[in-house]
Amino acid sequence: MVKADKIWSLLEEVFDPEVPVLTVVDLGVVRDVRLIGGKVEIDITPTYTGCPAMQRIEDDIHEKLSENGISDVKVNLVLSPAWTTDWLSDNGKKKLEEYGIAPPVDEPDKSVLFADPPKIKCPKCSSDNTKLVSQFGSTACKAQYQCNSCLEPFDYFKCLK
Amino acid sequence: MNALFEYLIRLGDDSLILGHRLSELCGHGPILEEDIAMTNISLDLIGQATNILQYAGEVEGEGRNEDDLAFLRYARDYKNLLLVEQPNGDFGMTIMRQFLFDAYRKLLFDRLIYSNNEQIAAIASKALKETKYHLRHSAEWVIRLGDGTEESHNRIQESLNTLWRYTPELFYQDEVEAELKNNGVLPGLDEIQSEWESYVKQIFDEATLSIPENNWKMEGGRKGLHSEHLGYILAELQYMQRAYPGMEW
């Protein structure tokens, strides 16, 4: 019979469709794996409510497990507890930076208006001299920054708590 | 009438219709960053609508899913606030509508995370985190435009004058809310209005904007009585499912 750690290791081969260097495990999207009789149940949670990648992630999980002979699989979408960037693994943060996306850092309370944006290190040249271009970016989970030293624009994976 | 279903439709339609309104700005924002911001917020709202209407369909128990509810109801069956169906207008109008709504939604979700209905609490806890981003964005723009140039001040003041009449409806309650308050589904609902009033007043003071003095109000959305704008929204929103029933891509 298949073991839960085997499922977890297969899930480490399922990548996020929008940030393809991260696995769904790195991202903290997989919340639980249960074996009930011969059946596998997997709980996943969205990063943002409207994240269009969730259906794709669910399909990719089914496909990966089925390639490995595991077909009796149910994927549940759970909303609570709500996803937070704290669940992004350290390995995931490292991979993000190598890919050119600055990983999340702690940010000021969102009820403070016109607060100084968090100081983000440029993932290309490592300069701390960067500026926020927009709080909203190419996907719901990212903000746009630009480096003042090397002038490269880059994505910042914003902190969600 | 099933009060829980009715309330979920009210909540879900607010997200759906405002999400659709903001999606109209895709490719039409005043600057690229705001185009992206508006469509990001739109996506969050449509995501909320998906979760809420999906649950509404389960509660109703007649086999309707979130798509059936979004695409196959008639205008009188939509229970969104009149505020969210108002046209985008200029950027000041879009931002003012968003600010009035975000401030209300944040306070509402602050309460709904304590609902004894686990599904509502879960949806609210997810949506609250995003709504805080939305509110920061719209509140900062209200201040920038209000306390900006003479032109930006006049235009956003005009937006406030136009939209203020729709705000009493944010706090509309009837037997639906009464029943759900009694059984613990909607905790703290009565505290929201005064907190909202003092919050928006504080932002308007900073933005040098004044709340219009006449207290004429417009409401009807919660009963399915809409402004003329909703029909046009639905004509576009529902076109594909009406023309090609059951189509998928």
Interface residues (C-beta under 8 A of the other chain):
Chain A: P46 Y48 T49 G50 C51 P52 V78 L79 S80 P81 A82 W83 T84 K110 S111 L113 F114 V133 S134 Q135 F136 G137 S138 A140 Q144 L160 K161
Chain B: E33 I36 A37 N40 I41 L43 D44 L45 I46 G47 Q48 T50 N51 E118 A121 A122 I123 S125 K126 A127 L128 K129 E130 K132 Y133 L135 R136 H137 A139 E140 I143
